[in-house]
Amino acid sequence: MNSETAKIGKRHTLVIPASIRRQYGLEEGALVILEARQEGILLRPVIALPMERYSSTRKAEFLLNNSVTMEDYEWAVKEVIMMGIDPETIPHEKP
């Protein structure tokens, strides 16, 4: 395992040595997790994935279009109505 010495700088910043940054693909703005451990501080890279938020209309579309049986479809229609959306305004096909 590779180890190097780093120094805490002004405003308490930690500069990670270039060889370690390259080894783990850390670039400016990269996210890391600092975890307090009994033996010291563990610093690990973090992968952040974008998260999509769905509107009520999009959720209604998912419900209606993923119905397999008529029973599923009837349930989906009730759910969409409870969401305050008219199922007829959502483009979809009945099973």
CYANA upper distance limits for C-alpha pairs under 8 A (distance plus 0.5 A):
  2 ASN  CA     20 ILE  CA      8.45
  4 GLU  CA     17 PRO  CA      7.66
  5 THR  CA     17 PRO  CA      8.26
  6 ALA  CA     14 LEU  CA      7.52
  6 ALA  CA     15 VAL  CA      6.70
  6 ALA  CA     16 ILE  CA      6.63
  6 ALA  CA     17 PRO  CA      7.10
  7 LYS  CA     14 LEU  CA      6.67
  7 LYS  CA     15 VAL  CA      6.93
  8 ILE  CA     12 HIS  CA      6.08
  8 ILE  CA     13 THR  CA      6.03
  8 ILE  CA     14 LEU  CA      5.26
  8 ILE  CA     15 VAL  CA      7.43
  9 GLY  CA     13 THR  CA      5.51
  9 GLY  CA     14 LEU  CA      6.64
  9 GLY  CA     15 VAL  CA      7.88
 16 ILE  CA     20 ILE  CA      7.25
 16 ILE  CA     21 ARG  CA      6.92
 17 PRO  CA     21 ARG  CA      6.84
 18 ALA  CA     22 ARG  CA      6.58
 19 SER  CA     23 GLN  CA      6.61
 20 ILE  CA     24 TYR  CA      6.82
 21 ARG  CA     25 GLY  CA      6.23
 21 ARG  CA     26 LEU  CA      5.26
 21 ARG  CA     27 GLU  CA      7.52
 22 ARG  CA     26 LEU  CA      6.87
 24 TYR  CA     45 PRO  CA      8.01
 26 LEU  CA     30 ALA  CA      6.31
 26 LEU  CA     45 PRO  CA      7.99
 30 ALA  CA     45 PRO  CA      8.16
 30 ALA  CA     46 VAL  CA      8.27
 31 LEU  CA     45 PRO  CA      6.71
 31 LEU  CA     46 VAL  CA      5.86
 31 LEU  CA     47 ILE  CA      7.82
 31 LEU  CA     48 ALA  CA      8.37
 32 VAL  CA     43 LEU  CA      7.02
 32 VAL  CA     44 ARG  CA      5.90
 32 VAL  CA     45 PRO  CA      4.87
 32 VAL  CA     46 VAL  CA      5.53
 33 ILE  CA     42 LEU  CA      8.37
 33 ILE  CA     43 LEU  CA      6.10
 33 ILE  CA     44 ARG  CA      5.70
 33 ILE  CA     45 PRO  CA      6.85
 33 ILE  CA     46 VAL  CA      6.93
 34 LEU  CA     41 ILE  CA      7.05
 34 LEU  CA     42 LEU  CA      6.17
 34 LEU  CA     43 LEU  CA      5.13
 34 LEU  CA     44 ARG  CA      7.16
 35 GLU  CA     41 ILE  CA      6.20
 35 GLU  CA     42 LEU  CA      5.55
 35 GLU  CA     43 LEU  CA      6.93
 36 ALA  CA     40 GLY  CA      6.82
 36 ALA  CA     41 ILE  CA      5.37
 36 ALA  CA     42 LEU  CA      6.96
 37 ARG  CA     41 ILE  CA      6.16
 37 ARG  CA     42 LEU  CA      7.24
 54 TYR  CA     58 ARG  CA      6.32
 54 TYR  CA     59 LYS  CA      6.81
 55 SER  CA     59 LYS  CA      6.79
 56 SER  CA     60 ALA  CA      6.63
 56 SER  CA     83 MET  CA      7.82
 57 THR  CA     61 GLU  CA      6.73
 57 THR  CA     85 ILE  CA      7.94
 57 THR  CA     90 ILE  CA      7.89
 58 ARG  CA     62 PHE  CA      6.82
 59 LYS  CA     63 LEU  CA      6.78
 60 ALA  CA     64 LEU  CA      6.69
 60 ALA  CA     76 ALA  CA      8.45
 60 ALA  CA     79 GLU  CA      8.49
 60 ALA  CA     80 VAL  CA      6.00
 60 ALA  CA     85 ILE  CA      8.27
 60 ALA  CA     87 PRO  CA      8.19
 60 ALA  CA     90 ILE  CA      7.79
 61 GLU  CA     65 ASN  CA      6.43
 61 GLU  CA     90 ILE  CA      6.58
 61 GLU  CA     91 PRO  CA      7.56
 61 GLU  CA     92 HIS  CA      7.47
 62 PHE  CA     66 ASN  CA      6.42
 63 LEU  CA     67 SER  CA      7.17
 63 LEU  CA     76 ALA  CA      5.97
 63 LEU  CA     80 VAL  CA      8.14
 64 LEU  CA     73 TYR  CA      6.82
 64 LEU  CA     76 ALA  CA      6.12
 64 LEU  CA     77 VAL  CA      7.33
 64 LEU  CA     92 HIS  CA      6.84
 64 LEU  CA     93 GLU  CA      8.23
 64 LEU  CA     94 LYS  CA      8.31
 65 ASN  CA     92 HIS  CA      6.05
 65 ASN  CA     93 GLU  CA      7.02
 65 ASN  CA     94 LYS  CA      8.24
 67 SER  CA     72 ASP  CA      5.57
 67 SER  CA     73 TYR  CA      5.45
 67 SER  CA     76 ALA  CA      7.67
 67 SER  CA     94 LYS  CA      8.24
 67 SER  CA     95 PRO  CA      7.15
 68 VAL  CA     72 ASP  CA      6.63
 68 VAL  CA     73 TYR  CA      7.59
 68 VAL  CA     95 PRO  CA      6.43
 69 THR  CA     73 TYR  CA      6.74
 69 THR  CA     95 PRO  CA      6.39
 70 MET  CA     74 GLU  CA      6.56
 70 MET  CA     94 LYS  CA      8.20
 70 MET  CA     95 PRO  CA      6.61
 71 GLU  CA     75 TRP  CA      6.79
 72 ASP  CA     76 ALA  CA      6.63
 73 TYR  CA     77 VAL  CA      6.65
 73 TYR  CA     94 LYS  CA      7.52
 73 TYR  CA     95 PRO  CA      7.64
 74 GLU  CA     78 LYS  CA      6.87
 75 TRP  CA     79 GLU  CA      6.81
 76 ALA  CA     80 VAL  CA      6.62
 77 VAL  CA     81 ILE  CA      6.66
 77 VAL  CA     87 PRO  CA      6.73
 78 LYS  CA     82 MET  CA      6.68
 79 GLU  CA     83 MET  CA      6.83
 80 VAL  CA     84 GLY  CA      7.20
 80 VAL  CA     85 ILE  CA      6.17
 80 VAL  CA     86 ASP  CA      7.58
 80 VAL  CA     87 PRO  CA      6.77
 81 ILE  CA     85 ILE  CA      5.72
 81 ILE  CA     86 ASP  CA      6.49
 81 ILE  CA     87 PRO  CA      7.29
 85 ILE  CA     89 THR  CA      8.27
 86 ASP  CA     90 ILE  CA      7.94
